[in-house]
Amino acid sequence: MTENLDVWKLLAGLGIFMFGMFLMEESVKNLAGRSFKKFIREYTRGRIRSIASGAFVTAILQSSSAVSLMVLAFVGAGIMAMENAIGVILGSNIGTTATAWIVAFFGFKVNIEAYSLPLIGIGGLGLIFLGQSVRYSNISKLLVGFGFLFMGLDYMKTSVEQLTQTFDITSLPDYGILPYALVGLMLTAIMQSSSATIAIVLTALNAEVIGFNHAAAMVVGANVGTTVTVILGTIGSTQIKKRVALSHLTFNGVTAIVGLLLLPVMVWFIELFLRTGNNDTVMGIALFHTLFNVIGVLLFLPFMGILAKWLLRVYPDRTKRLTKHIHQVSPDVSDAAIASLRNEIVQLIASVLQFNRAALSIKVDSEFENQFELKPIKKDAPITEHYEQLKLLQAEIFTFSSKVMSFELDEEETVRANSLLHASRMTMYAAKTIKDVAHNFDEFEDSENEFLNTTTAAFRKHLNKLYGKLAELILMENHSQIGASLGKILKKMRKADAEFVTALTRSSSQQVIQELEISNLLVMNRALIQSARQLILAIKEVMLSEEEEALFERLIDVELEVDDSDAY
């Protein structure tokens, strides 16, 4: 049998086909990658929308792996719920069936050479003469990719057709459908491409080397084989990536079992459908591929919430990390990386609010700690120990932002990343400022001077309200209200500062306090105001857009002058 099969031509065809798929995937991602990322991020709320989005984007990109990577990034960034991520993954399985329809229709219905050579020729010339333009270069690659895909398919068809001239399919022993499903799984796992496996199956079916039932079983196996790549990619990775991989394996595995069990029924239905047409078995396999994936999605649709909870139990978040968001995201996915950076700095602001309260002996609201999953600060632990943890957290944020900015970002993303990085520095300055004057608070509280005691209590009461209001703002979704609230806070701070200076002047004239104590109080007051302004500036840069910031600047009549000295 092998002497009648041109093995090298078959392998060459497979290689050219896979290279064509690679060029198509890369060019489409480069041409519209950002658009698809935005589409996935904004149109995946709800089960049906997430499934439809996954199917649509995968059909366009021709790569479920690329979609899975985006899903991992957005889930890690905290901007996509696990349940919606599962929906996108389910939809991506339907989207992958578009390849089978393309190959079945164009590869076996038309003169492949008449299409592949012009596509390669036009695309190749485009790469040479238009290569300086990124857009036209990617369009040329897309044309070359299509051309190679069809050329590779033609090579595989020709090599297999030579075999069928002397090979009798009836001479093969019938071991059932399971061995064919395993072959489909192994081929996909080895080649890392279900599209390549589907092309081989359609080629063999078209040449009548295998029967329809066996071809259908191989397609089922290829579906399971796609999970191998994802599983290998999760070795040593985060828990959330393992959850996504397990959801992929669970869906494909259960769908495969159902598909094999219902294979006789589905084959009967497809054959009945084909008899009404032209009895095209190749198109029938494309229909089968879509049909059994749709059945799988319908089976899982009511249980997506339950599946998400089960995945969380299987892979709980056991690892204690300083970061909550950025460690789960790849820095090369700019949209998700910047979103996770923003969420991480919000977390840093919450941690600094907690730190400042603890440093000044202001009771921390347990509800606030629960909302941000903050670990309570032990009363007997030195406050400097917690400050060191904040420094390490900021260092991780800085390292991550540096990695993000090392990749190619557009102007808007660059401005946003710089703004977020500046906000993180302001937040740490706010913590350092309080750390440096915390001992004065303790001294004033323990003083025998009644004015110092009263002033310290007033400071604490004012800061308690201030920090509570800032905590509310970083949880607020209506950003337009945040700007107005920050303006009101600044005006109240100015009023409180004026009242303090008046009271201090009166006490000084009455010789209630000594000159050194006056100096210490002035330093303390300035530090508290400076720290508050630094936090306000950080919140402004994290929470508000450029337009909202401009409105904020117009609303207030004060300039935020912050000392940019090193927080270390």
N, C-alpha and C positions, 0 to 999 in steps of 0.2 A: 504494500500500500504506500509506503513512504517514498519508494522510487518514482511513483507517479505524482507525488506532491512536491512542488517547487518550494522547499522550506525557506530558502533565502528570499524568495520573492514574497512569501507570506510575511516573514519577519520584517522585510523592508517596508511592505505595505502597512504593517502595524506601527512601525516606527514613524513613518511619514504621517499616518493618521493621528498618532498621539502628539507629534510635533505641531501639527495643524491645530489640534485642540488647545495646545499650550499657547500658541500665538494668538488664537482667538480670545482666550481667556485674558491674557495679559493686555491685549489691545483694548478690549471692551472695558476692563477695569480702569485703564489709564484714560480712556475717553470719557467715561461717565462714572468712575469709581466714587467720587465725592457725592454725586447725585444719588447713587444707590445707597450709600451710607446714610445720607439724610433721609431717604425714603424709608429705609428700614427703621431708623430711629423714630420717625414721626408717625409712621403708619402701621405700628404693630401693637396698638392698644386694643385689647379684646381678642378673643380666640379666633373668630372668623377672619378678622383683618390681619392678624399675625400669620395665619396659614396662607391666606391669599397673597400677602406680601412676600412670604418665603418662596411660594411657587413662582410668582412673577419675576422676582429678582434672579432666582436660580435659572429660570428659563432663558433670561437675557444673558446672564454672565456665563452660562453653560458650565457652572462649577459650584457644586454644593459645598465643597471645601472652603471656597472663598466666602460664601455666605455664613458658614459655621464660624469662621474666624471673626467675622464682623459681630456675630451674635455673642461670642465669647467676650469680645471687647466691650460691647455695650452692657452686657449683664455685669461684667466686672466693674464697669464705671458707675453702676447703680442707676442707669437711666433706662433699663429694660428689666421688667420683672421676669423671674424664672419661668412662670407659666406662659408668658408671651414668647419667651425664647424657645420653649418647647413647640409652640405653635409655628414659629418660623421654620424650625427644623422639620416638623411634619410637612409643612408646605414645600420645603426644598426637595423632599423626596418626590413630590408630584412634579416639581419643576425639572428635575433631572430627566424625566421621561420625554421632554422636548427633543433631546438628542436622538432618541429612537425614532421619533416621527420624522426628523430632518433626514436621517440616514435612510430610513425606509422609503421616503418619498423621492428624494433627490438621487440617492445612491443606486436605486434599482428601477427608477422610472424613466430616467433621462440618460442621454449619452454623456457619461461623466467626463470624458476627455474634452468634449466640446465646451464644458464649463470650467474644468479645473485649469487647463492651460491658459486661457485668457485671464483668469483671476490671478494666477501666479505671475504671468507676464506683466499685467497692469500694476499689480502690487509691488513686484520687484523693481520696476522702473520708477514707481512712486517713491520707494525707499531711497533710491539713488538720487533722483532729481529734487525730491521734496523732503528729504531727510532732515533738513534744518528746522522744519516746522514740526513741533511736537504733535499737533493735531493731525496733520496730513501723514506724518510718519506712522502714527497708530492706525489710521484708516488704511494705509498701505499694508501694514502688518495683518490687519483684519482680513483683507482680500487674499493675501498670501496664505493665511491660516485656513480660510475656506477652500482655497485651491488645493492645498496639501491634504486637507481632510478628505476631499473627494478623490484625489489621486491615490492616496493610501488605500482607500476603500476599493478602488478599481484594481490595484495590485492584489489585494486579498481575494477579491472576487475571481480574478483570472487564475490565481494559483490553486484555489479550491476547485474551480470548474474543471481544471485539468485532471484532478483526482477523480471527479465523478464520472469521467468518461470510461474508466476501467474498474470503478469501485461499486459494489452492490451493497446498499445499506441494509438489505435484509440479512446479510451474512453476520451482522453484529448481534451478539447476544443481548437480550433485553433484561437488564438488571433493575429496571424500575426507574423512577424519576429522581430518587434521592442522590445517586452517584452524579447525575448531571447537575443537580443543585450544588453539590460540593465542588464540582469542577468550576462552575461559574463563580463560586465564592473564592476559590484559590486563584483563579485567573485575575480577578479584581484585586485581591490582596497583593499579588505579585506585581501587577502592572500599576497599581495605585490609581486605577481609572475604570469606573464602571462603564463609561462611554466606549472605551476600547473593547471591553468584554461584549457589550451589546452589539458593537459592529461585527465582531467575530461570529456571534450567534446568528445575526441576520444574514451574514455571508454564507455560513454553513447551511442555514435553512433555505436560503435562495437556491443554493446548489444541490439541495435535497440530500445533504450528507447526514443531517439529523431530522427527526420528525418534529411536528409542532409541539407535542407534549414535552419532549426533551428540551426543545428550545425555550419553552415557557419555564421549565424547571431551572435552566441555567440563568435565566433572567432573575428569578427569585433569589438564586444563590448570589448573583452579582449585587443585588440590593444589600444583602447582608455583608458582602465583602467590602462595601464602602465604609463600614464602621471600623475596619482594622486600622486605617490611617489615623482616624480620630483617637482611637484607643491608644495607639503607640505614642501619639502626641501628648497624651496626658500623663505619661510616666514621669513621676517626680514633679508634677505640676500642682496647681492649686486645687482646693476642694471644688470650687465652682466649675472649673474646667472638667473635672471628673464627673460632676453631675450632668453637664451637657453631653459628655461622651456616653454616659450610661443611658441617658434618655434616648440618644440616637440608637444605641445598641438594642435597648428594650423595644423601641418602636419597630425597627427593622427586623429584629428577631421574631417578635410576635406576629408581625405582618407576614413574614416568610412562612411561619407555621400555618397561619390561616390560609395563605395563598396556596400552599401545597395541599392542604386538606380540601380546599374548595376548587382545586385545579380541574377536576373532571367537569364540575358545573360551569366554571368560567370558560373552559375550552369549548364546551357544548354551546354556550351562549355566543361566543365569538365565531364559531363555525357556522352557527345559524345566521349570524349577522353577515358573515362573508358570503354565504350562499345567495344572499339578496343582492350582492355586488358582483365583483369579478373574481372572487375566491383567491384573493391576494394574501397568502399566509404571512408574508413579511410585514404588511400593514397590520395583520392580525396580531403579531407579536408586539408591535408598538401599542396597539389598543390594549392588549393584555397587561403590558407594563404599566400603563396609566391606570387601568381598571383596578388592579390589585393594590396599588398604592392609595387610590382614592378610598377603597374599602377599608384599608388600614387606618387612614385618617378619620373616617367616620366612626370606626370602632374606638379610637382613642379620644375623640373630641369631648365626650361627656366626662372623661376621667383625667383631663389635663391638670386640674387643681390637685387631685389626689396624687397624681404622678409627681408633681412638684414637691409636695410634702414628703412623699416617700424618698425622693432623691436627697432631700435635706437630712432625713434620718440616716440614710446610708452613708452620706458624706457630710457630716456636720462640720461646722467651723470650729475645729478644736485648736488650731494654731493661734497663739496669742501674738499679735503683731501690733506695732505702733501705728501703722497705717491701716485705714479701713477700706480704702478704695483703690489707690494707685497700684498696689501690688498685684491686683487682679487684671490689669490692663496692659496690653502691649503698647509701648510708646510710639510705635510707627503707625498706629491707627489714630490719626490726629483728632478726629471728632470725639471719639470716645476718650482719648487720653486727656484732652483739655476739659471735658466734662468731669472726668474722675478727679482731675487736679482741682477743679473748682469745688467739688464735694469734699475733697480732702482738706482744703483750706477752711471751709466752713466748719469741718470737724476740729481743725486747729484753733479756730476762733472760740468754739465752744470749750475746748480744753483750757484755753487761756482765761476765759471767764471763770471757769471752775478754779483754776490756779490762783487768780487774783483774789477771789473770795476767800480761799483757804489761807492765803498769805496774810490777809488783813483780818482774819478771824471773823469773817462774815459767813453765816450759815449757808451751806449750799443746798438748793432745792433738789430733793431726791427725784422728783418728776423730771426736772431738767436733765439730770444725769442719765435717767432711763431713756429719755428721748434720743440722746446722742450716744447711748451705750458707753458712758464714761465710767471708768473704774473709780470708786470713791477714794479720796485721798485720806490716808490714815492720819489721825490727829497726832500720834506720837512720832510720825516720820518727819525728818527734816524737810523743810519746804524746798531747799536747794536740790534735794534728790529728785523731786518731781520736775523741777525746772530743767534738770539735765535731760529728762525724758522728752520734754518739749523741744529742747535743742536737737536731740537726735531725730525727732519727728520732722522738724524743719529741714534738717540735713537730708533726710530721705525725700522730702518734697522738692528740695533744690536739685538733687541728683536726678530725680525723675523728670523734672521740667527741663533740665539740660539735655536729657536724652530726647525728649519730645522736640525740642528746638533744633536738634541736630538733623532732623529729617526736614524735608522740603515742606514748608507751610506757606499758605497764602498770606497776604498782608493782614487780613482781619484776624486770622488765627495767631499770627506773630504778636500783634498788638494785645490780643486777649491773654496770651501766655505771659507776656511781660507784665501786664497789669496784675495777673494773679500772683506772679512771683513777688511783685512789689507789695501786694496785700499780705503775703506770708511774712515778709520782713517787718512790716508795720505791726503785725500781730505779735511777733516775738519781741519787738521793742516795747510794746505795751506790757508784756510779762516782765521783761527785764527792769523796766522803770519801777514797777511795783515791788519787785524783789529787792531792789536797792534801798527802798525807803520803808520796807515792812518793819524793820527793827525800831524805827522812829515811832511807828504806831504803838508798838508794845511799850516803849518808854513813856509816851504821853499818857497811855491808859493807866500805867502804874504810878504816874506822878501824883504828888500831893496837891498840885495846883488844880483847882476846880475848873478854871478856864480851859486848861489843856484837856481835862477829862471830858468836859462838855463839847469842846471842839472836835475831839476824836470821835465821840458818839455821833455828832452831827455828820462828820465825814462818812462814817460807816453807814448811817441811815440813808444818806444821799447816794452812796455807791451801791447800796443794796437795790434801790429803785432803778438806778442807771443800768446795772448789769442785768437786772430782770427784764428791762425794756429791750436791751440789745439782744438778749436771748430770744425774745419774742420775734424780733425783726429777722433774725437769720433763719427762722422757721416759716416766715411769711412768704406766700406765693405771689401776692399782688405787689410787684416791685414798685409800682407808682406810689403806693402808700409808704414804702420804706424811705424814699427820698424826703418826703414831707416830714416823717417822724424823726429822721436824723436832724433835719433843720430845727425842729422844736427842741430836741435834746440839746443841741448846741446853744440855743438861746437861753434855755434853763441853766446851762452850765455857766454862761456869762453872768446871768443874774445871781447865781449862787456864789460865784467868784467875787462879784461886787459886794455882796452882803458879808462875805468873809473878811474882805479887806476893811470894810467899815467897822465890823466888830473888833478886828485886830487893832485898828487905829484907836478905837475907844479904850480898849483894855491897856494899850501901851501908854496912852496919856494918863490913865488912872494908875499906872505902874503896877498893874495886876500881874504882869509877867515880865521876865528878865529879857535883856537884849538877845542873848544866845537862843532863848526859847522862841523869840519872835523870828529870828533867822531860820530856825529849824521848821517852824510852822509855814513860813513862806516857801521854803524848799519843798515841804510836804505837799502843800496846796498845788504848787506848780507841777510836781510829779504826777499827782492824781489827775489834773487836767490834761497834761501831756499824754498820759496813758490812755485816758478816755478818748482823746482826739485820735490817737493812733488806731484804736479799735474802730472808731467811726469811719476813718479813712479806709481801713481794711474792708469793712462791711460794704462801704460805698463801692469800692472797686470790684468786690466779688459779686454783689447782688444786683448792681445796676448796669444797664446798658449805657452806651455812649450818650444816647439821647436823654436817658433818665438822669445821667450824671450832669449833663448840661442844665437840665431843669433844676436839679438839686443846687447847683452853683448859683442859679438865679434866685432861688428861694431864700438863701441865707445871705447874711451880710457880714460874713466872717471868713477869713482866709485860714485854711488849715495849714499852719506852719509846723512841720514835724522835724525834729532833729534826726537826721539820717545817720547818726553814729552807729557803730557796729554793736549788734545785740550781744556779742560775746565779750 
